[in-house]
Amino acid sequence: MMSDEDIKEYHNIGRAIKHNDKYTYVDATRIEEHGSRLYDVNGARLPSVTTILGATKNQQFLKEWKAKVGEQEAERIKNLSSRRGTSMHKFLEHYVLGTGYDDLTELGQKAKAMADKVIEVGLAPVEEYYGSEVTLYYPGLYAGSTDLVCIHNGKDTVVDFKQSNTPKRADWIEDYFMQIAAYAMAHDYVHNSQIKQGVIMICTPDLYYQEFKVEGAELRSWKHKFLKRLDMYYELKYDEKEKVKPMKPEDFLTEHNS
């Protein structure tokens, strides 16, 4: 008769990364409504993290870029990047889960090479994973889907995979940092966890890999910045009578997040 440990090992056969079932994640329905993404979590409709950040960001750079390349070309680049990113994410998800997947289209093979680079470099320090493509939510406030929750170099970590047409600088991707901070904060609140680190793994079509890590005081700072954007979002969404009570960062950053 198989022992509990044998059963655990059996279920991990074929997986490149061992699964740790410490956390149980909710099932949620993703809804697109009037150009915004919502998540239905236990009957509550919550705005997505990307919707919140998109509604509160400075759009000037995007407007200037569209004016430079033209609306049609901008739309083509956006759609191509979106499809390539979706395909890359699928390869990475199936790798983590240990399930077979392939896409023999030209775009799919390009995405596969990008995923392989992320696997080779980015996922090498990942010892175990808690969840892949899981819904995280902060009750009554926001929700989102993160690519990976795992143990990375011995630290409980939220990971986000990104594709980019060109290499990034840290000051260009502040929304990425706020996104990962929001996921970490939601995970800690709902699961009483201690997410210590956020890691953003980026790969370009020419296989240039970049990695950005945030932890400690820097991670807490991005949580504060996200909360300001969250407050701004609700200010924009509701009039004065419907406006939610302003939030203070210390209300969310409990002792175990420090």
Backbone as CSV, one residue per row, in Angstrom:
resi,resn,N_x,N_y,N_z,CA_x,CA_y,CA_z,C_x,C_y,C_z
1,MET,0.851,-1.204,0.000,0.000,0.000,0.000,0.878,1.243,0.000
2,MET,0.513,2.227,-0.818,1.318,3.445,-0.929,1.142,4.316,0.299
3,SER,2.250,4.869,0.783,2.191,5.813,1.896,1.740,7.174,1.384
4,ASP,1.432,8.084,2.313,1.040,9.438,1.915,2.129,10.111,1.095
5,GLU,3.392,9.897,1.483,4.513,10.504,0.747,4.615,9.911,-0.648
6,ASP,4.391,8.573,-0.755,4.440,7.919,-2.070,3.358,8.471,-2.984
7,ILE,2.168,8.705,-2.414,1.053,9.243,-3.201,1.391,10.641,-3.700
8,LYS,1.992,11.463,-2.810,2.396,12.806,-3.218,3.388,12.747,-4.373
9,GLU,4.359,11.845,-4.267,5.365,11.718,-5.321,4.723,11.221,-6.617
10,TYR,3.774,10.289,-6.476,3.087,9.750,-7.661,2.383,10.864,-8.424
11,HIS,1.704,11.731,-7.698,0.971,12.816,-8.350,1.897,13.867,-8.941
12,ASN,3.164,13.826,-8.585,4.124,14.791,-9.139,4.928,14.217,-10.301
13,ILE,4.617,12.957,-10.685,5.311,12.351,-11.815,5.041,13.175,-13.069
14,GLY,6.092,13.505,-13.796,5.949,14.271,-15.032,5.992,15.770,-14.828
15,ARG,5.977,16.204,-13.597,6.034,17.634,-13.330,7.482,18.062,-13.159
16,ALA,7.810,19.158,-13.794,9.158,19.689,-13.630,9.309,20.362,-12.278
17,ILE,8.198,20.870,-11.748,8.213,21.540,-10.453,7.202,20.840,-9.550
18,LYS,7.613,20.517,-8.357,6.733,19.799,-7.428,5.611,20.700,-6.933
19,HIS,4.407,20.109,-6.847,3.250,20.857,-6.363,3.141,20.764,-4.846
20,ASN,2.892,21.891,-4.203,2.659,21.969,-2.767,1.226,22.458,-2.583
21,ASP,0.374,21.632,-1.961,-1.047,21.970,-1.852,-1.394,22.689,-0.553
22,LYS,-0.473,23.487,-0.054,-0.686,24.223,1.191,-1.899,25.142,1.124
23,TYR,-2.137,25.758,-0.038,-3.225,26.723,-0.177,-4.299,26.203,-1.130
24,THR,-5.552,26.520,-0.800,-6.675,26.179,-1.671,-7.222,27.467,-2.274
25,TYR,-7.194,27.545,-3.590,-7.588,28.774,-4.274,-9.029,28.693,-4.773
26,VAL,-9.675,29.846,-4.845,-11.080,29.898,-5.254,-11.205,29.774,-6.764
27,ASP,-12.362,29.289,-7.188,-12.729,29.345,-8.597,-13.495,30.642,-8.808
28,ALA,-13.193,31.331,-9.861,-13.863,32.602,-10.132,-14.177,32.702,-11.619
29,THR,-15.190,33.470,-11.942,-15.574,33.696,-13.330,-15.091,35.074,-13.763
30,ARG,-14.390,35.114,-14.874,-13.910,36.391,-15.398,-14.943,36.962,-16.353
31,ILE,-15.269,38.231,-16.187,-16.320,38.888,-16.965,-15.758,40.147,-17.628
32,GLU,-16.025,40.304,-18.919,-15.671,41.536,-19.626,-16.938,42.375,-19.739
33,GLU,-16.924,43.583,-19.195,-18.120,44.405,-19.158,-17.771,45.862,-19.435
34,HIS,-18.273,46.386,-20.549,-18.042,47.785,-20.924,-16.543,48.128,-20.949
35,GLY,-15.748,47.204,-21.486,-14.322,47.443,-21.606,-13.523,47.214,-20.342
36,SER,-14.186,46.789,-19.273,-13.499,46.520,-18.008,-13.572,45.028,-17.683
37,ARG,-12.586,44.559,-16.980,-12.561,43.158,-16.566,-12.959,43.052,-15.101
38,LEU,-13.932,42.175,-14.841,-14.387,41.918,-13.482,-14.215,40.443,-13.171
39,TYR,-14.139,40.130,-11.896,-14.116,38.746,-11.442,-15.306,38.516,-10.524
40,ASP,-16.056,37.452,-10.798,-17.132,37.053,-9.910,-16.545,36.049,-8.922
41,VAL,-16.361,36.500,-7.685,-15.765,35.661,-6.642,-16.818,35.452,-5.554
42,ASN,-17.288,34.236,-5.451,-18.313,33.913,-4.443,-19.519,34.844,-4.525
43,GLY,-19.904,35.202,-5.760,-21.069,36.048,-5.960,-20.807,37.536,-5.915
44,ALA,-19.593,37.929,-5.591,-19.242,39.354,-5.550,-18.450,39.712,-6.809
45,ARG,-18.856,40.792,-7.466,-18.146,41.240,-8.660,-17.076,42.253,-8.273
46,LEU,-15.846,41.905,-8.542,-14.714,42.742,-8.144,-13.932,43.184,-9.378
47,PRO,-13.494,44.447,-9.429,-12.685,44.900,-10.560,-11.318,44.229,-10.549
48,SER,-10.805,43.950,-11.732,-9.483,43.332,-11.817,-8.394,44.351,-11.513
49,VAL,-7.255,43.862,-11.100,-6.108,44.721,-10.813,-5.702,45.483,-12.070
50,THR,-5.715,44.810,-13.222,-5.311,45.479,-14.462,-6.318,46.563,-14.861
51,THR,-7.593,46.339,-14.586,-8.609,47.359,-14.857,-8.385,48.582,-13.984
52,ILE,-8.106,48.360,-12.715,-7.853,49.458,-11.769,-6.646,50.277,-12.216
53,LEU,-5.565,49.589,-12.567,-4.355,50.301,-12.973,-4.554,51.003,-14.314
54,GLY,-5.279,50.359,-15.233,-5.522,50.969,-16.528,-6.364,52.232,-16.445
55,ALA,-7.326,52.225,-15.511,-8.222,53.368,-15.379,-7.582,54.551,-14.678
56,THR,-6.467,54.318,-13.993,-5.863,55.379,-13.180,-4.467,55.771,-13.639
57,LYS,-4.030,55.253,-14.780,-2.671,55.573,-15.224,-2.672,56.788,-16.150
58,ASN,-1.515,57.403,-16.263,-1.324,58.515,-17.186,-1.219,57.950,-18.609
59,GLN,-2.154,58.319,-19.462,-2.231,57.754,-20.813,-1.430,58.553,-21.841
60,GLN,-0.690,59.576,-21.403,-0.030,60.461,-22.350,0.988,59.740,-23.223
61,PHE,1.796,58.862,-22.617,2.809,58.142,-23.392,2.150,57.285,-24.471
62,LEU,1.061,56.609,-24.090,0.357,55.756,-25.043,-0.214,56.580,-26.193
63,LYS,-0.772,57.733,-25.881,-1.334,58.609,-26.904,-0.249,59.076,-27.876
64,GLU,0.909,59.436,-27.330,2.017,59.902,-28.166,2.531,58.782,-29.073
65,TRP,2.585,57.566,-28.533,3.056,56.421,-29.318,2.083,56.122,-30.453
66,LYS,0.782,56.154,-30.168,-0.216,55.908,-31.208,-0.148,56.979,-32.295
67,ALA,0.077,58.221,-31.887,0.181,59.310,-32.858,1.416,59.123,-33.744
68,LYS,2.468,58.563,-33.180,3.722,58.375,-33.915,3.622,57.250,-34.943
69,VAL,3.066,56.098,-34.527,3.040,54.936,-35.428,1.734,54.829,-36.216
70,GLY,0.712,55.537,-35.771,-0.598,55.467,-36.428,-1.513,54.478,-35.720
71,GLU,-2.804,54.768,-35.743,-3.783,53.935,-35.030,-3.787,52.499,-35.539
72,GLN,-3.730,52.321,-36.854,-3.804,50.976,-37.429,-2.589,50.137,-37.041
73,GLU,-1.394,50.731,-37.149,-0.177,50.004,-36.795,-0.127,49.722,-35.297
74,ALA,-0.571,50.672,-34.498,-0.601,50.480,-33.045,-1.506,49.309,-32.675
75,GLU,-2.655,49.217,-33.360,-3.599,48.126,-33.089,-3.003,46.784,-33.509
76,ARG,-2.290,46.774,-34.649,-1.663,45.534,-35.126,-0.615,45.046,-34.133
77,ILE,0.233,45.970,-33.655,1.281,45.612,-32.696,0.658,45.112,-31.390
78,LYS,-0.379,45.802,-30.945,-1.058,45.416,-29.703,-1.643,44.006,-29.804
79,ASN,-2.322,43.721,-30.910,-2.957,42.408,-31.082,-1.926,41.294,-31.200
80,LEU,-0.837,41.552,-31.948,0.222,40.557,-32.092,0.863,40.265,-30.742
81,SER,1.164,41.309,-29.996,1.781,41.137,-28.681,0.860,40.369,-27.745
82,SER,-0.435,40.682,-27.801,-1.397,40.006,-26.944,-1.473,38.516,-27.262
83,ARG,-1.542,38.178,-28.548,-1.633,36.762,-28.938,-0.351,36.004,-28.600
84,ARG,0.782,36.647,-28.815,2.063,36.007,-28.494,2.199,35.812,-26.985
85,GLY,1.770,36.820,-26.213,1.833,36.708,-24.761,0.928,35.619,-24.233
86,THR,-0.275,35.508,-24.799,-1.207,34.461,-24.388,-0.622,33.083,-24.655
87,SER,-0.012,32.927,-25.835,0.592,31.644,-26.184,1.766,31.310,-25.272
88,MET,2.614,32.294,-24.994,3.747,32.069,-24.090,3.259,31.629,-22.710
89,HIS,2.203,32.281,-22.222,1.642,31.919,-20.915,1.130,30.479,-20.906
90,LYS,0.523,30.046,-22.015,0.014,28.676,-22.080,1.150,27.667,-21.975
91,PHE,2.241,27.920,-22.694,3.392,27.015,-22.618,3.927,26.952,-21.188
92,LEU,4.015,28.100,-20.533,4.553,28.131,-19.180,3.619,27.443,-18.190
93,GLU,2.319,27.663,-18.343,1.359,27.014,-17.452,1.439,25.499,-17.581
94,HIS,1.472,25.003,-18.810,1.533,23.553,-19.007,2.860,22.975,-18.524
95,TYR,3.933,23.741,-18.652,5.217,23.275,-18.115,5.132,23.096,-16.601
96,VAL,4.600,24.120,-15.918,4.487,24.052,-14.458,3.613,22.872,-14.035
97,LEU,2.492,22.677,-14.725,1.558,21.609,-14.370,2.037,20.228,-14.806
98,GLY,3.026,20.204,-15.699,3.536,18.920,-16.175,2.625,18.264,-17.191
99,THR,1.866,19.076,-17.944,0.955,18.547,-18.959,1.464,18.917,-20.342
100,GLY,1.092,18.112,-21.311,1.581,18.339,-22.661,0.845,19.461,-23.364
101,TYR,1.577,20.229,-24.159,0.964,21.310,-24.943,1.914,21.701,-26.061
102,ASP,1.347,21.994,-27.219,2.174,22.532,-28.302,1.307,23.400,-29.200
103,ASP,1.948,24.286,-29.915,1.301,25.180,-30.870,2.254,25.289,-32.043
104,LEU,1.895,24.664,-33.157,2.809,24.557,-34.288,2.731,25.737,-35.251
105,THR,1.907,26.726,-34.933,1.862,27.917,-35.782,3.178,28.691,-35.635
106,GLU,3.421,29.587,-36.575,4.643,30.391,-36.515,4.696,31.204,-35.227
107,LEU,3.557,31.820,-34.884,3.503,32.601,-33.653,3.692,31.702,-32.433
108,GLY,3.078,30.515,-32.474,3.200,29.581,-31.356,4.629,29.127,-31.126
109,GLN,5.353,28.872,-32.193,6.740,28.429,-32.049,7.641,29.554,-31.525
110,LYS,7.330,30.784,-31.907,8.068,31.931,-31.360,7.796,32.046,-29.857
111,ALA,6.518,31.887,-29.484,6.144,31.959,-28.070,6.771,30.812,-27.275
112,LYS,6.859,29.644,-27.902,7.455,28.478,-27.233,8.924,28.745,-26.909
113,ALA,9.651,29.336,-27.857,11.061,29.658,-27.616,11.200,30.666,-26.473
114,MET,10.278,31.622,-26.414,10.303,32.603,-25.325,10.022,31.923,-23.989
115,ALA,9.039,31.023,-23.974,8.715,30.291,-22.754,9.899,29.440,-22.310
116,ASP,10.562,28.808,-23.272,11.730,27.978,-22.936,12.824,28.806,-22.264
117,LYS,12.989,30.044,-22.710,13.990,30.923,-22.091,13.599,31.246,-20.650
118,VAL,12.309,31.523,-20.431,11.834,31.791,-19.062,12.028,30.558,-18.185
119,ILE,11.738,29.388,-18.733,11.907,28.137,-17.985,13.371,27.922,-17.631
120,GLU,14.233,28.117,-18.615,15.668,27.872,-18.435,16.284,28.774,-17.375
121,VAL,15.923,30.045,-17.402,16.566,31.016,-16.510,15.662,31.374,-15.322
122,GLY,14.452,31.793,-15.643,13.576,32.325,-14.606,13.064,31.295,-13.625
123,LEU,12.674,30.117,-14.126,12.073,29.119,-13.248,13.087,28.184,-12.600
124,ALA,14.349,28.335,-12.951,15.382,27.464,-12.360,15.411,27.525,-10.833
125,PRO,15.222,28.707,-10.201,15.265,28.753,-8.735,13.955,28.357,-8.043
126,VAL,12.918,27.989,-8.824,11.623,27.649,-8.228,11.642,26.201,-7.756
127,GLU,11.489,26.023,-6.451,11.582,24.685,-5.855,10.238,23.958,-5.844
128,GLU,9.177,24.666,-5.508,7.831,24.097,-5.476,6.852,25.192,-5.889
129,TYR,5.662,24.775,-6.326,4.645,25.782,-6.624,3.363,25.466,-5.865
130,TYR,2.690,26.528,-5.437,1.414,26.406,-4.737,0.234,26.452,-5.706
131,GLY,0.355,27.289,-6.724,-0.730,27.423,-7.683,-0.265,28.073,-8.956
132,SER,-0.887,27.681,-10.081,-0.576,28.242,-11.390,-1.850,28.833,-11.973
133,GLU,-1.781,30.073,-12.462,-2.954,30.766,-13.011,-4.101,30.736,-12.003
134,VAL,-3.840,31.253,-10.809,-4.840,31.218,-9.746,-5.470,32.605,-9.542
135,THR,-6.733,32.588,-9.126,-7.425,33.831,-8.806,-7.085,34.247,-7.379
136,LEU,-6.681,35.493,-7.236,-6.435,36.081,-5.921,-7.362,37.276,-5.779
137,TYR,-7.855,37.496,-4.579,-8.801,38.601,-4.393,-8.682,39.180,-2.997
138,TYR,-8.988,40.462,-2.901,-9.100,41.133,-1.620,-10.587,41.419,-1.447
139,PRO,-11.241,40.771,-0.479,-12.699,40.852,-0.369,-13.229,42.286,-0.424
140,GLY,-14.179,42.487,-1.318,-14.844,43.773,-1.443,-14.096,44.827,-2.227
141,LEU,-12.847,44.526,-2.652,-12.026,45.566,-3.279,-11.541,45.221,-4.686
142,TYR,-10.858,44.109,-4.858,-10.300,43.803,-6.177,-9.974,42.324,-6.289
143,ALA,-9.683,41.896,-7.514,-9.300,40.508,-7.784,-8.370,40.487,-8.986
144,GLY,-7.807,39.328,-9.237,-6.926,39.185,-10.390,-6.437,37.760,-10.508
145,SER,-5.777,37.477,-11.603,-5.223,36.150,-11.834,-3.714,36.279,-11.942
146,THR,-3.009,35.600,-11.062,-1.553,35.658,-11.103,-1.002,34.388,-11.741
147,ASP,0.142,34.509,-12.366,0.683,33.397,-13.135,1.206,32.258,-12.278
148,LEU,1.817,32.591,-11.158,2.442,31.542,-10.353,2.635,32.011,-8.924
149,VAL,2.268,31.151,-7.967,2.604,31.354,-6.562,3.491,30.182,-6.181
150,CYS,4.677,30.459,-5.664,5.660,29.391,-5.540,6.676,29.679,-4.438
151,ILE,7.589,28.734,-4.270,8.763,28.937,-3.428,9.938,29.183,-4.369
152,HIS,10.484,30.383,-4.327,11.548,30.814,-5.225,12.756,31.175,-4.373
153,ASN,13.823,30.407,-4.522,15.017,30.604,-3.688,14.667,30.623,-2.197
154,GLY,13.758,29.713,-1.814,13.406,29.568,-0.406,12.385,30.555,0.118
155,LYS,11.871,31.438,-0.744,10.914,32.465,-0.300,9.566,32.272,-0.989
156,ASP,8.487,32.409,-0.216,7.159,32.391,-0.815,7.030,33.614,-1.725
157,THR,6.650,33.361,-2.978,6.789,34.366,-4.030,5.597,34.366,-4.973
158,VAL,5.215,35.556,-5.418,4.259,35.706,-6.513,5.054,36.049,-7.769
159,VAL,4.781,35.315,-8.848,5.513,35.501,-10.109,4.546,35.939,-11.197
160,ASP,4.965,36.894,-12.005,4.192,37.306,-13.170,5.079,37.181,-14.406
161,PHE,4.560,36.505,-15.432,5.261,36.369,-16.702,4.812,37.485,-17.641
162,LYS,5.755,38.096,-18.337,5.437,39.153,-19.295,6.216,38.935,-20.586
163,GLN,5.579,39.248,-21.699,6.313,39.331,-22.960,6.454,40.798,-23.294
164,SER,7.530,41.155,-23.966,7.744,42.551,-24.343,8.424,42.600,-25.695
165,ASN,8.043,43.576,-26.499,8.680,43.731,-27.808,10.113,44.226,-27.686
166,THR,10.387,44.975,-26.621,11.729,45.518,-26.389,12.078,45.383,-24.908
167,PRO,13.368,45.419,-24.561,13.766,45.362,-23.143,13.162,46.510,-22.334
168,LYS,12.965,46.279,-21.053,12.339,47.258,-20.173,13.339,47.843,-19.187
169,ARG,13.021,49.059,-18.733,13.703,49.656,-17.588,12.740,49.643,-16.423
170,ALA,13.280,49.578,-15.209,12.427,49.481,-14.024,11.432,50.632,-13.933
171,ASP,11.866,51.831,-14.327,10.967,52.985,-14.208,9.890,53.009,-15.294
172,TRP,9.955,52.058,-16.251,8.906,51.956,-17.260,7.786,51.002,-16.846
173,ILE,8.020,50.212,-15.825,7.079,49.126,-15.511,6.538,49.246,-14.084
174,GLU,6.268,50.463,-13.657,5.759,50.653,-12.306,4.423,49.941,-12.097
175,ASP,3.584,49.903,-13.133,2.310,49.204,-12.995,2.517,47.699,-12.769
176,TYR,3.572,47.125,-13.344,3.868,45.714,-13.102,4.174,45.482,-11.625
177,PHE,4.946,46.393,-11.040,5.291,46.255,-9.620,4.055,46.390,-8.742
178,MET,3.183,47.337,-9.089,1.955,47.510,-8.305,1.034,46.308,-8.464
179,GLN,1.014,45.738,-9.657,0.188,44.566,-9.910,0.624,43.397,-9.027
180,ILE,1.909,43.141,-8.991,2.404,42.009,-8.216,2.270,42.267,-6.714
181,ALA,2.392,43.543,-6.306,2.201,43.900,-4.902,0.746,43.685,-4.488
182,ALA,-0.184,44.021,-5.386,-1.609,43.816,-5.111,-1.911,42.335,-4.923
183,TYR,-1.314,41.486,-5.763,-1.529,40.047,-5.638,-0.956,39.513,-4.319
184,ALA,0.226,39.990,-3.967,0.847,39.546,-2.713,-0.009,39.940,-1.514
185,MET,-0.542,41.164,-1.542,-1.357,41.663,-0.447,-2.648,40.861,-0.317
186,ALA,-3.271,40.552,-1.451,-4.500,39.765,-1.438,-4.238,38.353,-0.930
187,HIS,-3.151,37.756,-1.375,-2.800,36.392,-0.952,-2.591,36.352,0.562
188,ASP,-1.858,37.306,1.084,-1.589,37.330,2.527,-2.866,37.504,3.331
189,TYR,-3.768,38.351,2.838,-5.004,38.622,3.586,-5.913,37.394,3.622
190,VAL,-6.143,36.785,2.465,-7.090,35.667,2.369,-6.511,34.370,2.924
191,HIS,-5.229,34.126,2.677,-4.636,32.837,3.041,-3.756,32.910,4.284
192,ASN,-3.706,34.087,4.904,-2.872,34.274,6.091,-1.441,33.814,5.822
193,SER,-0.951,34.205,4.653,0.390,33.784,4.222,1.394,34.892,4.476
194,GLN,2.623,34.647,4.086,3.675,35.642,4.199,4.461,35.668,2.890
195,ILE,3.855,36.259,1.880,4.545,36.386,0.598,5.698,37.369,0.775
196,LYS,6.883,36.887,0.584,8.074,37.693,0.840,8.602,38.419,-0.391
197,GLN,8.187,37.968,-1.562,8.868,38.440,-2.766,7.934,38.425,-3.970
198,GLY,8.135,39.387,-4.848,7.482,39.393,-6.144,8.549,39.344,-7.225
199,VAL,8.342,38.523,-8.253,9.316,38.399,-9.339,8.594,38.564,-10.672
200,ILE,9.070,39.497,-11.473,8.526,39.734,-12.808,9.534,39.183,-13.813
201,MET,9.092,38.214,-14.613,9.957,37.562,-15.599,9.515,37.996,-16.990
202,ILE,10.413,38.662,-17.713,10.086,39.237,-19.019,10.977,38.623,-20.099
203,CYS,10.374,38.315,-21.248,11.168,37.831,-22.383,10.702,38.527,-23.653
204,THR,11.652,38.893,-24.500,11.345,39.519,-25.785,11.350,38.452,-26.887
205,PRO,10.791,38.746,-28.059,10.784,37.777,-29.159,12.184,37.344,-29.608
206,ASP,13.187,38.203,-29.382,14.552,37.786,-29.733,15.257,37.113,-28.553
207,LEU,14.445,36.674,-27.562,14.889,35.852,-26.441,15.818,36.573,-25.467
208,TYR,15.603,37.854,-25.311,16.312,38.610,-24.273,15.490,38.516,-22.997
209,TYR,16.082,37.938,-21.958,15.363,37.701,-20.706,15.757,38.751,-19.664
210,GLN,14.726,39.273,-18.975,14.945,40.204,-17.872,14.145,39.749,-16.659
211,GLU,14.676,40.099,-15.482,13.991,39.733,-14.243,14.058,40.903,-13.274
212,PHE,12.926,41.217,-12.678,12.846,42.286,-11.682,12.244,41.701,-10.408
213,LYS,12.953,41.895,-9.287,12.493,41.366,-7.997,12.185,42.514,-7.042
214,VAL,11.142,42.321,-6.232,10.842,43.276,-5.162,10.560,42.485,-3.890
215,GLU,11.075,42.968,-2.780,10.851,42.327,-1.489,11.058,43.355,-0.381
216,GLY,10.735,42.960,0.846,10.976,43.806,2.005,10.317,45.170,1.901
217,ALA,11.076,46.203,2.232,10.557,47.572,2.247,10.099,48.012,0.863
218,GLU,10.779,47.539,-0.170,10.391,47.923,-1.534,9.027,47.343,-1.893
219,LEU,8.777,46.095,-1.508,7.477,45.480,-1.773,6.377,46.211,-1.007
220,ARG,6.643,46.566,0.240,5.656,47.306,1.025,5.363,48.663,0.397
221,SER,6.379,49.306,-0.173,6.191,50.597,-0.828,5.271,50.469,-2.035
222,TRP,5.416,49.394,-2.809,4.546,49.197,-3.968,3.124,48.879,-3.534
223,LYS,2.959,48.244,-2.396,1.609,48.015,-1.863,0.937,49.348,-1.551
224,HIS,1.661,50.245,-0.919,1.128,51.575,-0.608,0.729,52.296,-1.897
225,LYS,1.592,52.210,-2.916,1.306,52.903,-4.175,0.078,52.318,-4.854
226,PHE,-0.065,51.001,-4.785,-1.262,50.403,-5.373,-2.519,50.849,-4.633
227,LEU,-2.464,50.932,-3.321,-3.628,51.357,-2.544,-4.064,52.772,-2.912
228,LYS,-3.112,53.627,-3.235,-3.455,54.975,-3.676,-4.187,54.934,-5.008
229,ARG,-3.730,54.062,-5.917,-4.394,53.916,-7.211,-5.775,53.280,-7.037
230,LEU,-5.898,52.365,-6.093,-7.182,51.736,-5.805,-8.183,52.758,-5.290
231,ASP,-7.734,53.614,-4.400,-8.584,54.678,-3.873,-8.994,55.623,-5.004
232,MET,-8.053,55.947,-5.888,-8.332,56.813,-7.028,-9.380,56.176,-7.939
233,TYR,-9.267,54.876,-8.138,-10.218,54.153,-8.998,-11.635,54.292,-8.464
234,TYR,-11.805,54.084,-7.164,-13.147,54.175,-6.592,-13.650,55.622,-6.548
235,GLU,-12.745,56.563,-6.441,-13.152,57.966,-6.523,-13.688,58.288,-7.918
236,LEU,-13.028,57.724,-8.932,-13.482,57.936,-10.301,-14.797,57.206,-10.574
237,LYS,-14.961,56.056,-9.952,-16.113,55.201,-10.243,-17.404,55.705,-9.603
238,TYR,-17.297,56.249,-8.422,-18.497,56.665,-7.706,-18.563,58.181,-7.530
239,ASP,-19.747,58.709,-7.399,-19.882,60.121,-7.076,-19.728,60.274,-5.564
240,GLU,-19.869,61.474,-5.060,-19.581,61.720,-3.653,-20.469,60.899,-2.712
241,LYS,-21.698,60.668,-3.099,-22.597,59.911,-2.227,-22.233,58.440,-2.175
242,GLU,-21.664,57.938,-3.290,-21.348,56.509,-3.373,-19.901,56.209,-3.038
243,LYS,-19.138,57.243,-2.865,-17.696,57.084,-2.665,-17.388,56.228,-1.439
244,VAL,-16.475,55.293,-1.626,-16.104,54.429,-0.507,-15.252,55.211,0.479
245,LYS,-15.213,54.741,1.685,-14.386,55.365,2.716,-12.926,55.281,2.310
246,PRO,-12.186,56.390,2.348,-10.771,56.355,1.968,-10.007,55.339,2.806
247,MET,-9.096,54.629,2.144,-8.317,53.594,2.823,-6.958,54.106,3.242
248,LYS,-6.481,53.564,4.309,-5.143,53.881,4.784,-4.278,52.637,4.606
249,PRO,-3.068,52.798,4.104,-2.220,51.626,3.891,-2.057,50.761,5.126
250,GLU,-2.007,51.387,6.322,-1.782,50.590,7.522,-2.955,49.674,7.830
251,ASP,-4.136,49.955,7.238,-5.283,49.074,7.439,-5.075,47.732,6.744
252,PHE,-4.213,47.725,5.721,-4.019,46.530,4.930,-2.715,45.807,5.251
253,LEU,-1.727,46.544,5.711,-0.412,45.956,5.936,-0.329,45.446,7.358
254,THR,-0.803,44.246,7.557,-0.827,43.659,8.884,0.562,43.234,9.298
255,GLU,0.673,42.873,10.547,1.998,42.596,11.127,2.750,41.536,10.362
256,HIS,2.008,40.500,9.852,2.743,39.437,9.193,3.251,39.822,7.808
257,ASN,2.893,41.015,7.300,3.440,41.469,6.033,4.765,42.190,6.209
258,SER,5.113,42.505,7.449,6.310,43.312,7.659,7.563,42.478,7.631
